[in-house]
């Protein structure tokens, strides 16, 4: 089956119309090889679809996130980061300085989820876990900035 037919079927099965704009966004997402921002996706889309607006990209990403087809990752930057939904269960490490995202698969939350379900009466169907901090490349830069700031304060400036 052709990829666009699969996408159309997937959208319709989730109650969404397969509009030309949504299909264009989905094709652009399928062409990505990792994480992207709405602005980056829009920049790629403008080349072939100059009339497609950034608001349409945001709305489509929101709809696709709600449908479980796209994963939204919280970022401390100006924009969320997105990725195609991976079939494998995984979580994220997010650098607060450069927005780098690293996936990890180690997840020992099943026991906690069962306990919380019993305690609260929730039927827990899934979870997301993100750790935020500084990546290996950004940690030395932050230490250098902090050291410089301490020197300035120590000098009475």
RAJOJO-V280331 format. One record per backbone hydrogen bond with DSSP energy under -0.5 kcal/mol. CO is the residue of the C=O (numbers start at 1). NH is the residue of the N-H. Records with the same first field share a line. If there is no record, write none. Layout:
BEGIN
CO=NH / NH
END
This chain:
BEGIN
2=5 / 6
3=7
4=8
5=9
6=10
7=11
8=12
9=13
10=14
11=14 / 16
12=15
17=19
19=23
20=24
21=25
22=26
23=27
24=28
25=29
26=30
27=31
29=32
36=82
37=41
38=42
39=43
40=44
41=45
42=46
43=47
44=47 / 48
45=48 / 49
49=52
51=53
53=57
54=58
55=59
56=60
57=61
58=62
59=63
60=64
61=65
62=66
63=67
64=69 / 70
65=68
69=85
70=72
71=73 / 83
73=81
81=73
82=36
83=71
91=104
92=131
93=102
94=133
95=99
100=95
102=93
104=91
105=107
109=113
110=114
111=115
112=116
113=117
114=118
115=119
116=120
117=121
122=124
129=92
131=94
133=96
135=139
136=140
137=141
138=142
139=143
140=144
141=145
142=146
143=147
144=148
145=149
146=150
147=151
148=152
149=153
150=154
151=155
152=157
153=156
END
